[in-house]
């Protein structure tokens, strides 16, 4: 079985507003199953732009992107939405939890949207994810009753609900203090090492990046050290 999960081939992207500015320049790398990889680089180097292309949310680019051997370029929005819902979990700097729902319901929402399991099965799975992350006792609270670190753990549980093949994080610890950054890092490491979850995380935190399996360093839209 091919161990390559994601393959980026010569990905380039430019913005045209009003001048043409090239943001990414022929970025190529691959990601294997079970890897915990970080992308680092100065602000404006193209890290987040690359992540949004790899997550299939941005389709305006040149080059190729394969996830589990399937080419993503040229697929219609419905197909890409299915890939995002089923294959990719997202953790952002801000948790984007909905305060009108309980913690449990927030975690369930992507599973309900995917529609492959019954609501009862989705609920059971959500409780299991909250248990893994050590916050099952908060399940019936509103997100606004939680600390920042707890909210980010709920967001990670939500990202895991559909058992994605890859978790993508955009500055997932950028809004957290040192203690909660450590908690989130330990969760990610546990997911990679115990559950063989693949993780790709954009971060400004070099101390975080240095403890991942591999670092991809970007500068001026290019990769400097694909092997870390």
Buried (B, 14 or more C-beta within 10 A) or exposed (E): EEEEBBBBBEBBBBEEEEEEEEBBBBBEBBBBBBBBBBBBBEEEBBBBBBBBBBBBBBBEBEBBBBBBEEEBBEBEEEEBBEBBBBBBBBBBBBBEBEEEBBBBBBBBBBBBEBEEBEEEEBBEBBBBBBEBBEBBEBBEBBBEEBEEBBBBBBBBBBBBBBEBBBBBBBBBBBBBEEEBBBBBBEBBBEBBEEEEBBBBBBBBBEEBBEEBBBBBBBEBBBBEEBEB
